[in-house]
Amino acid sequence: MTDLRLPYGFARRYGVVVTGAVAGGLGVALREGEPPVAALAEVRRIAGRPLHVERVAAARFDRMLADHYAGDGVAAAAAMGEADGLGSLVDGIPTAEDLLDSADEAPVIRLINGLIAEAAREGVSDIHIEPYETALVVRMRVDGQLRERHRLPASVAATVVSRVKVMARLDIAERRLPQDGRIGLALAGKSLDVRVSTLPSRAGERVVLRLLDKDNAGIGLEALGMPPAIEADLRAALAEPNGMVLVTGPTGSGKTTSLYAGLRLLNDGSRNILTVEDPVEYAVDGVGQTQVNARVGLSFAAGLRAILRQDPDVVMVGEIRDSETAEIAVQAALTGHLVLSSVHTNDAAGAITRLRDFGVEPFLIASVLRAVVAQRLVRRLCDDCAEWHPLDAARAAMVGLPEGTRARRPRGCDACAGSGWRGRIGVFEAVRVGDRVRRLIMDGGDEAAIAAIAFRKNPDLAAAARTMVRDGITTAEEAARVMRAGEGPADG
């Protein structure tokens, strides 16, 4: 009996997972702690063969539990022809429920739970539920790319959307206006936060579920993959008693994760750390977090103005998006606070121009700005199957490399599910505001002049992307996405 599979509830309760057949018996992983003698005896009885038990730490056991059971029910739920109604559902669904503990639930509930479990297991960032006249299409964003996963009968669309709304505490009767909510879930003991957005469309309501792994709130700077020189610059800026540290990049480039990593470094219990965010992505112990609420007039500027009266040492503003917020943030940095925030610009030097556009005087920018980090995410090639080849003229020109430079391209294998890619990696550049850059800012220097000084020793985004192509980490096409328009050929 090599395919013995224990019920999820049993495995979770007693801390037992069957790992597979071994010589002369069956492999079993046992969570550290009091040995469940009766449970092991039951597994031994069902298996009909000796057990080879391996004790594992609780954290490793939780990962094994998720790996073994996260995909349960997905195929059956996706293949269903019709969904049962929501008759027995009530509004009092618990705030956090375990997705995998639902064997007896209605098909529509199993469908939603199965989709989220599948997405969490495969590292999906967003689930798109899209109704059309002929089908309900489910697409998932993996490594920044959308892929169709399931195509269901159009007749189940209203039921599926209503179920998601119930889970997110949204108004199921309101179908004419967009709504936003969130769902707190547990997947085999792992906490997930799911942001829900609905949007009316011609064939029904579209739903996007964004999965936020709460474990990411604990990521440190060392786990971001920054080059040592950039990480050292950022750490030095965060060690300053006051000033402003900015992270820039487009939506989905990992700015929030970098900001949280900075907060984690500062969150040592000796500082009062307050944030104003839209929305609060991760709950962090020891940090006071406030969420923007436009309906009651709580904007970034209003929230920032309020938290400055709470005696903070460190302030994080989710995004500087208007002149009022920029002005208050700069004043906070001038009056002894360390301010962390993000702005939407193409590169690090562009953040300085953006602050000028918001009406901040150059001498104030020069006085408060400590560092600006720009980042992008590119897909990482699968190390098991990527192939080396010389770049042709067109691809070499994309990234400013000589024709014939050896690079790698995706092929596809079992390890990467045939995609050729496995995860994403950050590309970074940083401007550390020292004396020369500070004088240039005060004199009104443009982006090119600031970049010329800032990147004399450290690579900019384009140079960092070229290095990744030469090292076989990503492709020329991926690298070209992060380069600034008009980037010239390599200068060596």
C-alpha positions as CSV (number, residue, x, y, z in Angstrom):
1,M,0.0,0.0,0.0
2,T,2.4,2.7,-1.3
3,D,-0.4,5.2,-1.9
4,L,-1.8,5.4,1.7
5,R,-3.2,8.9,2.3
6,L,-4.4,9.8,5.7
7,P,-7.4,12.2,6.1
8,Y,-6.1,15.8,6.5
9,G,-7.9,16.3,9.8
10,F,-6.3,13.2,11.2
11,A,-2.8,14.1,9.9
12,R,-3.0,17.7,11.3
13,R,-4.4,16.7,14.7
14,Y,-1.9,13.9,15.5
15,G,1.1,15.3,13.6
16,V,1.5,12.4,11.2
17,V,2.2,12.5,7.5
18,V,2.9,9.5,5.3
19,T,6.0,10.2,3.1
20,G,6.0,7.1,0.9
21,A,7.1,3.5,0.7
22,V,10.6,2.6,2.0
23,A,12.4,-0.7,2.0
24,G,10.4,-3.1,4.2
25,G,7.7,-0.6,5.2
26,L,6.2,2.8,5.0
27,G,7.8,6.1,5.7
28,V,6.1,8.4,8.2
29,A,7.0,11.9,9.3
30,L,6.1,12.7,13.0
31,R,5.8,16.2,14.4
32,E,8.1,16.7,17.4
33,G,6.4,16.5,20.7
34,E,4.4,13.8,22.6
35,P,4.3,10.7,20.4
36,P,0.7,9.8,19.5
37,V,1.0,6.1,20.2
38,A,-2.7,5.3,19.4
39,A,-2.5,7.3,16.1
40,L,0.7,5.5,15.0
41,A,-1.0,2.2,15.9
42,E,-3.9,3.1,13.7
43,V,-1.6,4.0,10.8
44,R,0.2,0.8,11.2
45,R,-3.1,-1.2,11.2
46,I,-4.3,0.6,8.0
47,A,-0.9,0.3,6.2
48,G,-0.5,-3.4,7.1
49,R,3.3,-3.0,7.2
50,P,6.0,-1.7,9.6
51,L,6.4,2.1,9.9
52,H,9.7,3.9,9.6
53,V,9.2,7.0,11.7
54,E,11.2,10.3,11.2
55,R,10.7,13.0,13.8
56,V,10.7,16.5,12.2
57,A,10.5,20.0,13.7
58,A,7.1,21.6,13.8
59,A,7.9,24.2,11.1
60,R,9.1,21.6,8.7
61,F,6.1,19.4,9.5
62,D,3.8,22.2,8.6
63,R,5.5,22.6,5.2
64,M,5.2,18.9,4.6
65,L,1.5,18.9,5.5
66,A,0.9,21.8,3.1
67,D,2.8,20.1,0.3
68,H,0.9,16.8,0.7
69,Y,-2.6,18.2,1.0
70,A,-2.7,21.7,-0.5
71,G,-4.0,20.4,-3.9
72,D,-6.8,18.3,-2.5
73,G,-10.2,18.7,-4.1
74,V,-9.0,21.1,-6.9
75,A,-9.6,18.7,-9.8
76,A,-12.9,17.4,-8.5
77,A,-14.2,20.9,-7.8
78,A,-13.0,22.3,-11.2
79,A,-14.6,19.4,-13.1
80,M,-18.1,19.9,-11.5
81,G,-20.9,20.6,-13.9
82,E,-23.2,22.5,-11.6
83,A,-22.7,24.1,-8.2
84,D,-25.0,23.8,-5.2
85,G,-26.7,26.9,-3.9
86,L,-25.6,28.9,-0.9
87,G,-28.7,28.0,1.0
88,S,-27.2,26.9,4.3
89,L,-24.4,29.6,4.3
90,V,-24.8,32.4,6.9
91,D,-22.9,35.6,7.4
92,G,-21.1,34.3,10.5
93,I,-18.3,32.5,8.8
94,P,-15.2,32.5,11.1
95,T,-12.5,35.1,10.4
96,A,-10.0,32.4,9.8
97,E,-10.9,29.0,8.7
98,D,-8.7,26.1,7.5
99,L,-9.2,25.6,3.7
100,L,-8.4,21.9,3.8
101,D,-10.9,21.0,6.6
102,S,-13.9,21.0,4.3
103,A,-14.5,17.5,3.0
104,D,-18.3,17.6,3.5
105,E,-18.9,21.2,2.3
106,A,-20.9,22.1,-0.8
107,P,-19.2,21.9,-4.2
108,V,-19.0,25.7,-4.6
109,I,-17.2,26.0,-1.3
110,R,-14.8,23.2,-2.2
111,L,-14.2,25.0,-5.5
112,I,-13.2,28.3,-3.9
113,N,-11.1,26.5,-1.2
114,G,-9.4,24.3,-3.8
115,L,-8.5,27.2,-6.1
116,I,-7.0,29.2,-3.2
117,A,-5.1,26.1,-1.9
118,E,-3.8,25.4,-5.4
119,A,-2.7,29.0,-5.8
120,A,-1.0,29.1,-2.4
121,R,0.9,25.8,-3.1
122,E,2.2,27.0,-6.5
123,G,3.2,30.5,-5.4
124,V,0.4,32.3,-7.3
125,S,0.1,36.0,-6.5
126,D,-3.4,36.7,-8.0
127,I,-6.4,34.7,-8.9
128,H,-8.7,36.2,-11.6
129,I,-12.3,34.9,-11.8
130,E,-13.7,36.2,-15.1
131,P,-17.3,35.6,-16.3
132,Y,-18.0,35.5,-20.0
133,E,-21.2,34.6,-21.8
134,T,-19.9,31.1,-22.6
135,A,-17.7,30.2,-19.6
136,L,-16.3,31.2,-16.2
137,V,-12.6,31.5,-16.7
138,V,-10.1,31.2,-13.9
139,R,-6.6,32.6,-14.5
140,M,-3.7,32.7,-12.1
141,R,-0.7,35.0,-12.1
142,V,2.6,33.1,-11.6
143,D,5.9,34.9,-11.7
144,G,4.1,38.0,-13.0
145,Q,2.5,36.1,-15.9
146,L,-1.3,35.3,-16.2
147,R,-2.1,31.8,-17.2
148,E,-5.6,30.2,-17.7
149,R,-6.1,27.3,-15.3
150,H,-9.7,26.4,-15.3
151,R,-12.7,26.9,-17.6
152,L,-16.1,26.3,-15.8
153,P,-19.7,26.5,-17.0
154,A,-21.0,30.0,-17.2
155,S,-24.0,29.0,-15.1
156,V,-21.9,28.8,-11.9
157,A,-20.5,32.3,-12.1
158,A,-23.1,34.1,-9.9
159,T,-22.8,31.4,-7.3
160,V,-19.0,31.5,-7.2
161,V,-18.9,35.3,-6.9
162,S,-21.5,35.3,-4.2
163,R,-19.5,32.7,-2.2
164,V,-16.4,34.9,-2.5
165,K,-18.4,37.9,-1.4
166,V,-19.7,36.1,1.7
167,M,-16.1,35.0,2.7
168,A,-14.9,38.6,2.2
169,R,-17.9,40.2,4.2
170,L,-19.1,42.1,1.1
171,D,-22.6,43.0,0.1
172,I,-23.9,40.1,-2.0
173,A,-26.9,42.1,-3.1
174,E,-24.8,44.9,-4.6
175,R,-23.8,44.1,-8.1
176,R,-23.6,47.5,-9.7
177,L,-20.6,49.0,-7.8
178,P,-17.0,47.8,-7.2
179,Q,-16.3,46.4,-3.7
180,D,-13.1,45.6,-1.8
181,G,-12.6,43.2,1.1
182,R,-10.3,40.7,2.6
183,I,-10.4,37.1,3.8
184,G,-8.2,35.6,6.5
185,L,-7.4,32.0,5.9
186,A,-5.2,29.2,7.2
187,L,-3.6,26.6,4.9
188,A,-2.3,23.6,6.9
189,G,-1.4,26.0,9.7
190,K,0.1,28.6,7.4
191,S,-1.6,32.0,7.6
192,L,-2.8,33.7,4.4
193,D,-4.4,37.1,3.8
194,V,-6.5,37.3,0.7
195,R,-7.5,40.7,-0.7
196,V,-10.7,40.7,-2.7
197,S,-11.7,43.1,-5.4
198,T,-15.0,42.9,-7.4
199,L,-15.8,44.8,-10.6
200,P,-19.1,44.8,-12.5
201,S,-18.7,43.8,-16.2
202,R,-21.0,43.0,-19.0
203,A,-21.3,39.3,-18.3
204,G,-21.3,39.5,-14.5
205,E,-18.9,40.6,-11.8
206,R,-15.1,40.0,-12.2
207,V,-13.2,39.0,-9.0
208,V,-9.5,39.3,-8.3
209,L,-8.1,37.6,-5.3
210,R,-4.6,38.7,-4.2
211,L,-2.8,36.2,-2.0
212,L,-0.5,37.7,0.7
213,D,1.6,35.3,2.5
214,K,1.9,36.6,6.1
215,D,5.4,34.9,6.3
216,N,6.7,37.6,4.0
217,A,6.2,40.2,6.7
218,G,9.2,38.5,8.5
219,I,11.6,38.7,5.5
220,G,14.8,40.5,6.4
221,L,17.0,42.7,4.1
222,E,19.4,39.8,3.7
223,A,16.6,37.7,2.0
224,L,15.8,40.3,-0.7
225,G,18.7,39.4,-2.9
226,M,20.2,42.9,-3.0
227,P,23.9,43.2,-4.1
228,P,26.1,43.6,-1.0
229,A,26.9,47.2,-1.8
230,I,23.3,48.3,-2.2
231,E,22.3,46.4,0.9
232,A,25.1,48.1,2.8
233,D,23.9,51.6,1.6
234,L,20.3,50.8,2.6
235,R,21.4,49.6,6.1
236,A,23.5,52.7,6.6
237,A,20.5,55.0,5.6
238,L,18.2,53.1,8.0
239,A,20.7,53.5,10.8
240,E,20.4,57.3,10.5
241,P,18.4,58.9,13.4
242,N,16.3,61.0,10.9
243,G,15.7,61.6,7.3
244,M,13.9,60.0,4.4
245,V,14.5,56.6,2.7
246,L,12.5,55.9,-0.5
247,V,11.8,52.8,-2.5
248,T,10.7,53.2,-6.1
249,G,9.4,51.1,-8.9
250,P,6.2,50.2,-10.8
251,T,3.2,48.3,-9.2
252,G,4.1,44.7,-8.4
253,S,7.9,45.3,-8.2
254,G,8.2,44.3,-4.5
255,K,8.4,47.8,-3.0
256,T,6.2,46.9,0.0
257,T,8.2,43.8,0.8
258,S,11.4,45.9,0.8
259,L,9.8,48.5,3.1
260,Y,8.6,45.8,5.5
261,A,12.1,44.3,5.5
262,G,13.4,47.8,6.6
263,L,10.8,48.0,9.3
264,R,11.8,44.6,10.6
265,L,15.4,45.7,10.9
266,L,14.2,48.8,12.9
267,N,11.6,46.9,15.0
268,D,13.8,46.1,18.0
269,G,11.4,47.3,20.7
270,S,13.3,50.6,21.4
271,R,11.4,52.7,18.8
272,N,7.8,53.8,18.3
273,I,7.1,52.7,14.7
274,L,3.9,53.9,13.1
275,T,2.6,53.4,9.5
276,V,-0.2,54.6,7.3
277,E,-0.9,52.3,4.4
278,D,-3.4,51.6,1.6
279,P,-4.2,48.9,2.4
280,V,-2.3,47.3,5.4
281,E,-0.7,44.4,3.6
282,Y,0.8,42.5,6.6
283,A,0.2,42.7,10.3
284,V,3.5,43.3,12.1
285,D,3.8,42.8,15.8
286,G,5.3,45.9,17.5
287,V,4.3,48.3,14.7
288,G,1.3,50.5,14.8
289,Q,-0.4,50.3,11.5
290,T,-3.2,52.6,10.2
291,Q,-5.2,52.0,7.0
292,V,-6.2,54.8,4.6
293,N,-10.0,55.1,4.4
294,A,-11.1,57.7,1.8
295,R,-14.8,57.3,2.8
296,V,-14.2,58.9,6.1
297,G,-11.6,61.4,5.0
298,L,-8.5,59.4,6.3
299,S,-6.1,60.0,3.4
300,F,-2.3,59.5,3.5
301,A,-1.8,63.1,4.4
302,A,-4.4,63.1,7.2
303,G,-3.1,59.8,8.6
304,L,0.5,61.0,8.5
305,R,-0.5,64.3,10.2
306,A,-2.2,62.3,12.9
307,I,0.5,59.8,13.6
308,L,3.1,62.5,14.0
309,R,1.2,63.5,17.2
310,Q,1.8,60.0,18.5
311,D,5.5,60.5,19.3
312,P,6.9,58.2,16.6
313,D,10.5,57.5,16.0
314,V,10.0,55.8,12.6
315,V,7.2,56.6,10.2
316,M,6.3,54.5,7.1
317,V,4.0,56.1,4.5
318,G,2.8,53.5,2.0
319,E,3.1,55.8,-0.9
320,I,3.8,59.5,-1.6
321,R,1.3,60.3,-4.3
322,D,0.4,64.0,-3.8
323,S,2.0,67.3,-2.8
324,E,0.4,67.4,0.6
325,T,1.7,64.0,1.6
326,A,5.2,64.9,0.3
327,E,5.3,68.1,2.2
328,I,4.3,66.5,5.5
329,A,6.7,63.6,5.0
330,V,9.6,66.0,4.4
331,Q,8.6,68.1,7.5
332,A,8.5,64.9,9.5
333,A,12.0,64.0,8.4
334,L,13.2,67.5,9.2
335,T,11.9,67.3,12.7
336,G,13.8,64.3,13.8
337,H,11.8,61.3,12.4
338,L,13.0,58.6,10.1
339,V,10.5,58.4,7.2
340,L,10.2,55.4,4.9
341,S,8.0,55.5,1.8
342,S,7.6,54.6,-1.8
343,V,7.0,56.6,-5.0
344,H,6.2,55.5,-8.5
345,T,9.1,56.4,-10.7
346,N,11.2,54.6,-13.4
347,D,14.5,54.8,-11.5
348,A,16.1,56.0,-8.3
349,A,17.2,59.4,-9.6
350,G,13.7,60.0,-10.9
351,A,12.4,60.0,-7.3
352,I,14.3,63.3,-6.7
353,T,12.6,64.8,-9.7
354,R,9.2,63.5,-8.5
355,L,9.6,65.3,-5.1
356,R,10.4,68.5,-7.0
357,D,7.3,68.0,-9.1
358,F,5.3,67.8,-5.8
359,G,6.6,71.2,-4.9
360,V,9.3,70.3,-2.4
361,E,12.2,72.8,-2.5
362,P,15.5,71.3,-3.7
363,F,17.3,72.4,-0.5
364,L,14.7,70.5,1.6
365,I,15.2,67.4,-0.5
366,A,19.0,67.6,-0.2
367,S,18.6,68.0,3.6
368,V,16.3,65.1,4.3
369,L,16.9,62.4,1.6
370,R,19.2,59.6,2.8
371,A,18.9,57.0,0.1
372,V,16.6,55.9,-2.8
373,V,16.4,52.3,-3.9
374,A,14.8,51.4,-7.3
375,Q,13.8,47.8,-8.0
376,R,12.1,45.5,-10.5
377,L,11.3,41.9,-10.6
378,V,12.3,39.6,-13.5
379,R,11.6,35.9,-13.9
380,R,14.3,33.5,-13.0
381,L,15.2,30.7,-15.4
382,C,14.8,27.1,-14.3
383,D,18.3,25.8,-13.4
384,D,17.3,22.2,-14.3
385,C,16.5,22.8,-18.0
386,A,17.6,26.3,-19.2
387,E,19.9,26.1,-22.2
388,W,23.0,28.2,-23.1
389,H,23.1,29.8,-26.5
390,P,24.7,32.8,-28.3
391,L,22.6,35.9,-28.5
392,D,21.6,36.9,-32.0
393,A,21.9,40.5,-33.1
394,A,18.3,41.5,-32.1
395,R,18.4,40.1,-28.6
396,A,21.9,41.4,-28.0
397,A,20.8,44.9,-29.0
398,M,17.9,44.8,-26.6
399,V,20.2,44.8,-23.6
400,G,23.3,46.4,-25.1
401,L,25.5,43.3,-25.2
402,P,27.8,42.2,-28.0
403,E,26.3,39.9,-30.5
404,G,27.2,36.3,-29.7
405,T,27.3,36.8,-26.0
406,R,26.4,33.5,-24.3
407,A,23.1,33.5,-22.4
408,R,20.4,31.1,-21.5
409,R,16.8,30.5,-22.7
410,P,13.9,28.6,-21.2
411,R,13.1,25.1,-22.3
412,G,10.6,23.5,-19.8
413,C,10.8,20.4,-17.6
414,D,8.9,18.6,-14.8
415,A,10.6,20.7,-12.2
416,C,9.2,24.0,-13.6
417,A,5.9,22.5,-14.8
418,G,7.0,23.0,-18.4
419,S,7.2,26.8,-18.2
420,G,11.0,27.1,-18.1
421,W,10.8,29.5,-15.2
422,R,11.1,29.1,-11.4
423,G,10.2,32.2,-9.4
424,R,11.4,35.8,-9.7
425,I,14.4,37.8,-8.6
426,G,14.9,41.4,-7.8
427,V,17.0,43.8,-9.9
428,F,18.1,46.8,-7.9
429,E,19.9,50.2,-8.1
430,A,20.5,52.7,-5.3
431,V,21.4,56.4,-4.9
432,R,23.0,57.0,-1.6
433,V,22.8,60.8,-1.0
434,G,26.3,61.9,0.0
435,D,27.9,65.3,-0.2
436,R,28.3,65.4,-4.0
437,V,24.8,64.2,-4.7
438,R,23.4,66.6,-2.1
439,R,25.2,69.6,-3.7
440,L,23.9,68.6,-7.1
441,I,20.3,68.4,-5.8
442,M,20.6,71.8,-4.3
443,D,21.9,73.2,-7.6
444,G,18.9,71.8,-9.5
445,G,20.9,69.0,-11.2
446,D,18.8,66.8,-13.6
447,E,18.4,63.0,-13.4
448,A,21.3,62.3,-15.8
449,A,23.7,64.4,-13.7
450,I,22.7,62.7,-10.5
451,A,22.9,59.2,-12.0
452,A,26.3,59.9,-13.4
453,I,27.6,60.5,-9.9
454,A,25.5,57.9,-8.1
455,F,26.4,55.0,-10.4
456,R,30.1,55.6,-10.9
457,K,30.9,52.6,-8.7
458,N,27.6,50.7,-8.3
459,P,25.6,49.4,-11.2
460,D,22.3,50.9,-12.3
461,L,19.2,48.8,-13.2
462,A,20.4,48.3,-16.8
463,A,23.9,47.2,-15.8
464,A,22.5,44.9,-13.1
465,A,20.1,43.4,-15.7
466,R,22.9,42.8,-18.2
467,T,24.9,41.0,-15.5
468,M,21.9,38.7,-14.9
469,V,21.7,37.8,-18.6
470,R,25.5,37.1,-18.8
471,D,25.2,34.9,-15.6
472,G,22.3,32.9,-17.1
473,I,19.8,34.0,-14.4
474,T,17.3,35.5,-16.8
475,T,16.8,36.1,-20.6
476,A,17.5,39.2,-22.7
477,E,13.8,39.7,-23.2
478,E,13.2,39.8,-19.4
479,A,16.1,42.1,-18.8
480,A,15.0,44.5,-21.5
481,R,11.8,45.1,-19.5
482,V,13.7,46.7,-16.6
483,M,15.9,49.0,-18.7
484,R,15.2,52.6,-19.2
485,A,14.1,53.8,-22.6
486,G,17.0,54.8,-24.8
487,E,19.6,52.8,-22.8
488,G,22.7,52.7,-24.9
489,P,25.1,49.8,-25.5
490,A,27.3,48.4,-22.8
491,D,30.2,50.5,-21.8
492,G,32.3,47.6,-20.8
